[in-house]
Amino acid sequence: LERDPAADPEELCELMVRRIHLRASAGVAFFEVDDARRAVAVAELAPGTGAHAFALAELAQSGAWHEDPEAPRHAARALDIARTIDDDRDAVVQALRGIIFALSQPATGAPR
């Protein structure tokens, strides 16, 4: 993506996470953790926002698919942030989704 992250980090973060989903749906890539980490880095330019929670939830979900032991921690951070946002129910939903994926990770890898 050729955008200045500082110009609108929330919008760019959302586009980055949607891109992760699109690439997974198209079979191009499977929930790449590095892409999710980049989305979190952009979201951290606007800490405490719905975009920040959304990116962390995606990092938790992607991490769970790739056996990242940090996935539950990312999910918990996403939920902590989402709970502070009065007007962004989507952030809470995404954070909860990340937690479900992260906590359902069996020892062998992919979520149950």
C-alpha positions in Angstrom: 0.0 0.0 0.0 1.4 3.3 -1.0 -0.1 5.6 1.7 1.4 7.8 4.4 0.5 6.0 7.6 0.6 9.2 9.6 -2.0 10.8 7.3 -4.8 8.5 8.5 -3.5 5.5 10.4 -7.0 4.3 11.3 -8.2 4.1 7.7 -4.9 2.6 6.5 -5.0 0.0 9.3 -8.5 -1.1 8.4 -7.5 -1.4 4.7 -4.5 -3.5 5.7 -6.6 -5.9 7.8 -9.2 -6.1 5.0 -6.4 -6.9 2.6 -5.3 -9.8 4.9 -8.9 -11.2 4.7 -9.1 -10.7 1.0 -5.8 -12.5 0.3 -6.9 -15.4 2.5 -10.3 -15.6 0.8 -8.6 -15.6 -2.6 -6.1 -18.3 -1.6 -3.2 -15.9 -2.2 -1.9 -16.0 1.4 -3.1 -17.5 4.6 -3.6 -14.9 7.4 0.1 -13.8 7.3 1.3 -12.8 10.8 3.8 -10.3 9.4 1.0 -8.4 7.6 -0.9 -8.3 10.8 2.1 -7.0 12.7 2.5 -4.2 10.1 -1.2 -3.3 10.6 -0.6 -3.1 14.3 2.4 -0.9 13.8 0.3 1.5 11.7 -2.6 1.3 14.3 -0.2 2.3 17.0 0.0 5.7 15.4 -3.5 6.1 16.7 -3.4 4.1 20.0 -6.5 3.2 21.8 -8.7 3.5 18.8 -11.1 0.9 17.2 -8.4 0.4 14.5 -5.8 -0.4 17.1 -8.2 -3.0 18.7 -9.1 -4.3 15.2 -5.4 -4.8 14.2 -4.5 -6.5 17.5 -7.5 -8.9 17.1 -6.3 -9.7 13.6 -2.8 -10.3 14.9 -4.3 -12.7 17.5 -6.3 -14.5 14.9 -3.5 -14.8 12.4 -1.1 -15.8 15.2 -3.5 -18.5 16.4 -3.5 -20.0 12.9 0.3 -20.0 12.8 0.8 -21.3 16.4 2.1 -18.0 17.8 2.2 -18.3 21.6 1.6 -14.6 21.9 -1.8 -14.8 20.2 -3.8 -14.8 23.5 -1.8 -11.8 24.7 -2.6 -9.9 21.6 -6.3 -10.8 21.9 -6.4 -9.7 25.5 -4.9 -6.3 24.5 -7.4 -5.9 21.7 -10.3 -6.5 24.1 -8.8 -4.1 26.7 -8.7 -1.4 24.1 -12.1 -2.2 22.6 -13.7 -2.0 26.1 -12.6 1.6 26.4 -14.2 2.7 23.1 -17.8 3.9 23.8 -19.0 4.1 20.2 -17.2 1.3 18.4 -19.0 -2.0 18.9 -17.3 -3.5 15.9 -13.9 -3.2 17.7 -15.3 -5.2 20.6 -16.7 -7.8 18.3 -13.4 -8.1 16.4 -11.5 -8.3 19.6 -13.7 -11.1 20.9 -13.3 -12.9 17.7 -9.5 -12.7 18.1 -9.8 -14.0 21.6 -11.9 -17.0 20.5 -9.4 -17.9 17.8 -6.4 -17.4 20.0 -7.8 -19.5 22.9 -9.1 -22.2 20.7 -5.6 -22.9 19.4 -4.7 -26.6 20.1 -1.2 -27.7 20.7 -1.0 -28.9 17.1 -1.7 -25.5 15.4 -4.8 -24.3 13.8 -7.9 -23.4 15.8 -10.3 -26.2 16.6 
